[in-house]
Amino acid sequence: MVQTYQYKTKSTHMMREHGTQMEKAGVFIDRRDDKLIYPKRYFSSIMWLKQREETTLYIQCRVRGWFARKRCYDLRKAKQDREQELMALQKELQAKEEQKHKEEIERRMHPKTTKDFEILYNELEAWRLNETKKIKNSSELSGDEKALGLEQLLKKETKIL
């Protein structure tokens, strides 16, 4: 058995012909749509590597700047959050202190338990001893004035009690 090969012929004739037509006598060429093309500067592989390196450095610079700005923003945000948390904690502590102070005033103005009365009595005793000491140690007052001061102190203590 012998194999046969089928040959096909194809035309290489182009659909559109190209060429350059020169102007000569009897042939007018319209040059209104013509474009003049000038050669650009020669671009070698060394120049291409240099431009690539410069572009890479530029991109790296911008990306690092972006990362730095993002990090600064995150740090500022964390700092602001900490400060807000601290302020909230301070406000909470201040509110607790004010509440405690109000309760203490209420306990002193309207004592109810024996402990409240005991605290008031101890404070009154400390105040009385301090005032007595001031009167007795005063060098400006005479004996009668000291006695009068102690009498007024006794009246004031009685009124407070």
Buried (B, 14 or more C-beta within 10 A) or exposed (E): EEEEEEEEEEEEEEEEEEEEEEEEEEEEEEEEEEEEEEEEEEEEEEEEEEEEEEEEEEEEEEEEEEEEEEEEEEEEEEEEEEEEEEEEEEEEEEEEEEEEEEEEEEBEEEBEEEEBEEBBEEEEEEBBEEBBEEBEEEEEBEEEEBEEBBEEBEEEBEEEE
